[in-house]
């Protein structure tokens, strides 16, 4: 009986120590969690455009294998925010993110996800993420426009619905853009791109049009009707039918064949 009892104890001991062998651990991946201290983005947080937010992750080696960490990657909607070679058994990452609709940048509407992935020297990986959402009611999403005038015809393409007219060209060969009856037109700061980029919410636009120093203009003569192709950074605004529109003129093209076609392109918020 004593021999049997001893054999059972040995078997249990062997099984216990075998289960601690790193090769037999079922899930030996490193650990990773989000930083939840005050001031950091949290899961499900509703964010605003034009505001910088901090976020962070803390990674560590698996406590059973203690394999050194080797790589850390952070992405947001396919954009790589961090891709670093790391070392040691612990790593903490803090980053900041800024959401905007400006040209050549990420455009966020609705839900977004920041994903961090850590890899150890054994090739094991683990991930953590933070899902956030934009306050959609406040976001201004730019809409492309193409405004065309052929020969002596009035321009068509949609800006007439925003309170503008383009019925003729000046003898200096510039497009003459004027407000329609009942509309008011404004020309914003000559640094148009700065005005355009900084107007990202409904509140931003309301403040822009509420500026007491803002003066209406009766016409705009800045877009060439002779240059085959030209780029601009002109920002104008209209108030029409109790609505406000911010218009960014970025390009014009001229094509002549049985009359002259002039096209103005840009975006509207």
N, C-alpha and C positions, 0 to 999 in steps of 0.2 A: 504494500500500500504506500509506503514511504517513497519507493522508487517512482510510482505512478504520479504521486502528488508533485514530486520534483520535476518530472517530465512536463507536466502541465504548466508549472510556473515558468519553465524555460521556454516553452512554446509561446506563452503569452508575452514574455519579455522580448523574444525575437520578433514577434509580430509588431510589438509596440515600437521597437527601434527601427524596424524596416519601414514603418509608416512615416518616419521622420526623415528618411533618406530623400534628398532633393529630387532624385530621379523618379520617385514614386508619388510625389505630390501631384494632386489632380490638376490644380490651377496655380502654377507658380509665377503668374504674371506680377509685375510691380503694381503698386497701389497709386491712385491719383484721386484727388478731391478738389472741389472748388474752394476758393477763399471766401469765407462768409462774413468777414469782419465788416463793420460799418463803413460805408463809402464804396463798396464793391458791388458790381452788378450781381443780381440774384435771379434765380430761376423764375421765369414768368413776369419779370419786371417790365412795365410799360415805360418806354423811353421817348424822348423828344429829339427831333433833328436839331443840329446846330449846337449840341451840348456834348462835351467830352466826358466819357465814362471810364472808370477804372474797372478792371476785372483781373482775376488771378487764379492760379492753380498750384497745388502742392503735390509733388510726386515723391515716392520713396521705393526702395528696393523691397521685394517680397521678403517678409521677416523670416521665412523658412530657408530661402535660398541665398539671400543677401548678395544677389548678383548686382554688380554695378550698373547704374543707369547709363545709357549710351546716346539716346536721341530724344528730342522734344520738339513737337510740331503743333502749331495752333493754326486753325483755318476758320474762316467765316464765309459761308456761302461760296466755297471754292477758292476764295482769296487767301493766300498764305500770309499769316501775320507774324509767324515765328517758325524758323526751321534751324535748330541749333544742335550741335554735337555737345553732349554733356558728360559728366563723370561723377563718381561718388555714389553714395547710397541715398542721398536726399537732394531734391531740387525744388526751388520755389520760383514761380514766374509771375510777374505783375506787368500788365500791359494796359494801354488805353485805346479806346476806339471812339470814332467820331463819325456819325452818320449824316450824310448830306446828299442832296440831289444834284450837286454840281457836276458839270461835264467831266467825263473821264474818271468818275469816282463811283463807288458803290451806291446803288439806289435801293433803299429799303422801304418796303411797304408790307405791313403785316408782320408775320413771324420770321424771326432770324435765329440762327444758332451758331454759337462759338464753340468749337470742338478742339480739345487738347488731347494729344496722344503721346504717351511715353513708351519708349522701347528700352529694354535692358540689353546687356551684352550677350545674353543667350537668345536674343531675338524675340522674347516674349513682350507683348504689348497690352496696354490698357488705356481706356479713354474716359474722359469726363466732359460734360457739355453744359452750356448755359443757354437756355432758350429765352429770348426776349421779344417784345413786339413794339412796333411803332404806334404812336398815337395817330391813327390814320386821319382823324378829323382835322388835325392840325397840319398835316403834311401838304406841301405844294408840289405836285408832280408835274414837271415840265412836259408840254405837248408840242411836237414839231409842227411847223407851218410852212407852206410854200405859197407865196403870193405872186401872181403872174399878171403882166399887162402886155397885150399884143396890139401893136400899132396904135390906133386911136381909140381903142376900146377901154372901158373901165376895168380896173384890176379885179381879179376874182381869186378865191382861194380861202376865204374865211375871215380875214381881218376886218372886212366890212361889217361882220357880225359883232365885232368888238368896238365898233364906233369909229373906224377909220375909212378914209377914201383916198384913192390914188387914180385920178381921172386925167392927169396930164403931166408932162415933163417940162421943166423950166428950160429956157433957151441956153442956160449954162450946161444943159444936159444932165440935170439931176431929177430924180423922181420927186414929185411934190406930194407929200403925204399930209393930209389935213383931217381934222376931226369932222365927223358927220354932224348934222343938225341934232342938237340935244346931247352931244358928247363933248367931253373935255379931254385935251391931250396934254401930257407933260413930258419934258425931256429931263432925264435924271443925270446925276453926276457924270462928268466926262469919263470917269473910271467906271465904265458901265459894268464890267465883269465883277467888280467888287460889290456893287449894288445887287447885281443878279445873284451872286453866290451867297450873299448874306441874307437874302430874302427867302427863307426856307419853310416858314410856317404862315398860317393865316394871320396870326398876330403880327408877324414881321411885316407883311404886306399892308395890313391896316395902319401900322405905325408909319410906314413909308408915305402913304397917301395922306396921312393926317398932319404931316409936317407943315407948320405954319409958313415956312419959308418957300414952300413949293409954289411955283408960278406956272400957270398954263401957257401953252404956246399955240399959235394959230397954224403953223405949218412946219414941216421938217424937210430940209433940202440937203441931205448928206449922202444919199445913195446914188452912185454913178449909174448913168444909163448908156455909157460908152465903153467902160472897161469890160473886156470879155469875161473876166472873173475877178472878184475883189472880196476881201474879208473885212468885217467890221466888228465893233464892240459897242453898239448903240443900244441903249436901254431907254425905252419910252413907256409911258403908262396912259391908260385911258379910263375914264369913268363914263359908263354908258348903261342906261336902263338900270340904274342903281347898283351896278356891278363894277368891280375894279379889275383891271387886267394889266399885268406886267409883261412887256414884250421885248425880247432880246433879238435884235437884228444882227446876224452873224455873217451873211454872205449874199452876194448878188452875182448873177450871170447874165450875159447879153448874147443873144443869138439872132443873126439877121438872115432871113430867107422869106421873100415875099412879105416884107414887113419886119419890124423889129420886135423880138420877144425879150422882155426884161423880167427876170425872176428874182424875188427877194426871199431869203430863207432865214429861219431862226426858230425860236421857241417862245411859248406863252405859259405864264403861270397865272 
